């Protein structure tokens, strides 16, 4: 587990902080030394191995905390508001590190956060807690497309309906597929209601919301989006 405030032992060096879990479990010195160096290299902070936490930046402290959390080869890494105390640039570097760890180690990472940009940046799936219960759950792209009330509450926005006639469909386009917008508008007589660009795991996507009057055209458009492997969501009722 890694924490918002790092929870490092200030009187111990970086080396000793990372080694502590292994010392508690009676690992031998040679094994501890090898593992500490491996982990500090993984989180790219080997040059601070003999420093104490007091001289480290917030991002460096969090890298040490991540290395310590990985010391015992756990299958799960729980991040409790792990970037809330960091500035935006440092947050991005820590999130990139978590993505790399997830890919290199095949480690499941559970992120507890109120920062929606963190969810977009590193998460595959999301569950939104509201009054102690799961109010919405699904892939990150699906939840942000569907915009359930619990998400809009977190974002501090009202879930509004567009003034339109017909079926409303939202879909996500990567940067190299923006030519789909005029194609959809022309082929299916779709009215473009809104566009908004966001990043998902560092890749920019444009969310497009359209209205299609004819049912048959709406059905064909959704079939086309599915065939093109594009994520989409349709309102259950015409707006």
ABEGO torsion letter per residue (X at the ends): XBBAAGGBBAABBAAAAAAAAAAAAGBBAAAAAAAAAAAAAAAGAAAAAABBAAABBAAAAAAAAAAAAAAAGBABBBBBGAAAABBAAAAAAAAAAAAAAAAAAGBBBBBBBABAAAAAAABABBBBBBGGBBABBEBAAAAAAAGBAAAAAAAGBBBBBBBBBEBBBBBBBBAAAAAAAAAAAAAAGBBBABBBBBBBGGBBBBBBBBBBABAAAAAAAAAAAAAAGBBBBBBABBX
